[in-house]
């Protein structure tokens, strides 16, 4: 699952939570998204450390920031559904 799909899935979970359908969100699914986001974060950090081009570093830093924000959202959601 790519970063976009992970974010899409999180947005879907948030929509369900707002609609009062939180009981349909399984904690295991949120944990799976968290694991994928953590793996993506690790990969981005490695790529950033290995990168020598300034443009690529900026792009990777931006992606890393997005992944960190999504991880925070996912962890908050996990607390809500447990």
N, C-alpha and C positions, 0 to 999 in steps of 0.2 A: 504494500500500500504506500503510495507516494505521500508527500507532505500535504498536497492539496486534498487528497481523499481523507487523510486523518483529520484535517481541519473541518472538512465537510461533515464528517461523522460526528465530531464534537458539536458543531453547530446544530445538527439534527438532535442530539441529546439535549442541548440547551433548550431547543424549541419544545421538546417533549416535557421538559421540566416546567417550563412556563405554562404549558397547557394542563398541568396537573396530572401528567401521565408518567411521573417519575418511577412508579412501581414497574413500569415496562422496561426500564433501563437496568440492565444487569451489570453489577459491579465488575464482573469478569471481562465484559466488553470494554469498559472504560480502562481497566488495568491493561488490556491488550493495546489500546491506543496509547496509553502512557509509555508502555515498553517500546513501542515503535517510535514515538517521539524522542525518547531517551537515546535510542540507537541512532536516530537521525542527528541529534545534537552531538553525539560522540563523533560521528562521521564528519560533520561540519567542522568541529574543532580540529580534527586531524587534517582535513583539507586546508583549513585556514593556516595552520602551522606550517604546512608544506608549500603554500602558495608564495610566489615571489612577485606576482603582478598586483599592482595597487587596485586596479578595477575589480579584479577577482576577489581581493580581500574585502573590498567594500560590499560586494554582492553577498559574499559568504557571511559577513558580519550582520548584514540585514536579515538573511535567512536564519541565522543563529538567534537573533533577537525575536523573530517571529516564532520560532520553535520554543523558546523560553516562555513567551507569553502563553502559547497554547498549552504548555506543560502546566503552568499555573492554573489555567482554566480547567484542565482535565483533573488535576488534583482536588480542586475545589468541588467539582462535580462529583468526584468519587466520594468525598465526605458527605455530600448531600444524599447520595443513593444508598449508602451503607446503613 
